[in-house]
Each structure stands twice: as C-alpha cells, then as structure tokens.
Amino acid sequence: PGCGATRGLHAHHLRHWEDGGPTELANLVLLCPYHHRLHHRGVLTITGPAHALTVTDTTGRPLSPGSLARPPTKPPPTVPPCPGPIGERADWWWYTPFQPQPPPTTN
C-alpha cells in the first residue's frame, strides 16, 4: 500500500495460519515489516485473494497500491572513497538486543 520496499519482506498469511490458513502461495502476500505490524495492530485490513488484494485503512478507505518512492532527481553527493577497515574491535557489552514483552497473563 504505497510502499516501495523490496527487501526484508514478511510472508503474511491472508487467512492466518493459526486460524487454519495454509502456507501456500495463493494464501500468502509479502509485506514490509512496517505494514505487516500495522495490519496486525488493526490499522490496515487486507482482503481478497493474493492476486487481487484490497488494502483499506481503519475507515474502510482503499489505499493505493502504487509506491510513493520516486527515483532521485539530484546527483549523489561527492564523498571520498571509504578507506577500508581500520582494525577496530567491536565491543558488544553496551548492546542490548530487543526483547519483546511477555504476553499478559490471565491469572
């Protein structure tokens, strides 16, 4: 829906896998992580077979399938070439990977 992403895409089940949806091409659509998250949060609704999808927002308004991305109109900036690796050591002690929150309990 107006997205030009071509890498790092998620295969989304149109009929969700946990609801018995098969993992077959006719039931899958590729979404960027951002739009996949919006769908699962209820911001976007995706309906139809994989070859003729309709994507709507929370008001039911259809979203355009075309990408908003456009080719650049200015030349790239001039920058010096990368000198290559300089032999620095990577310290990972400061890095905390993303940890999702545990689901709420029903107790």
N, C-alpha and C positions, 0 to 999 in steps of 0.2 A: 504493500500500500504506500506508494510514493517513496520507496526505499531502493537504493541502488546497491545494496550490499551484495557481494558475490563470494565472500569467504567467511568461514566460521559460522556457517548457517546450521540451524537446528532442523531436523526432520520431525515435523509435527503431525500427529495422528489427527485427521479430521474427525473421525469417530474415535474418541480417546481409547487408548489401549486398555486402561483399567475398566472401561465400560464394554469390553469385548471387541474393540476395533482391531481389525487385522493389520499386521505390519506388511502391507502390500503397496505398491506404487499408487494404485487407484485411491488409497486412503491416506496418502502422505503429501505434505506440502513443505517446501523449505522456507523457513523464516529466519530473519536475523535475530540474535538474542534479545534485542530491544523490543521488537514487535511480538516475539514469542511471549515475553514476560507480560506485555500489555494484554495479550489475548487471555492469558491465564489469570490476570487480575480483573478481567471483565471489561476492559476499556475497548477492546476490539472483538467483534464477532466474525467468525469465518464460517461461511456456509457454502454448500454446493459440492459437486464432485471436483476432484483435483484439477481437471482440465477446464473448469468454468467456475472459478471461485468468485464469491461476493464477500467483500470485507466492508463492514459497517462500524460506525462509532457508537457510542452509548445512546445517541439519539435516533439511531437507525439510518443515518445518512450514509450512503455508499461512498467509499473512499476510492480515489483514482488509482488505477493500477500502475500508472506511469511513474517513473523515477523523477525526483526533483533534482537529481545530480546532473550537472552540465559540464562539458569539457572546459578546462581553464581558458580564459581569454587573455591572460598576461603570460609572458615568458617566465620560466622558473628563475628564481634569484641566483645570482652568481655567488657561489661559495667555494672555498678552497677544497680540494680533494681530501678525503679522510686519510690521516697519516697511518692508519692501521692500529692494531692493538699495542698498548704501551706496557703490558705486563702487570697491570694492577690486579690485586687479589680481591675477589668478591667476598665480602663479609655478610653472612646471612643472619647474624644474631639479631639484627634490628627488624627483620622482615617477619610479619605475622600474616600467614595466609588467611583468606576469607573463610570463616567458619559460620555456616548457616545456623540460625537459632533453632533450638529443638522445638518440635511441634507442641502446642498446648496439650495439657493432659485433661482427661475427662473426670479425674478423681476429685 
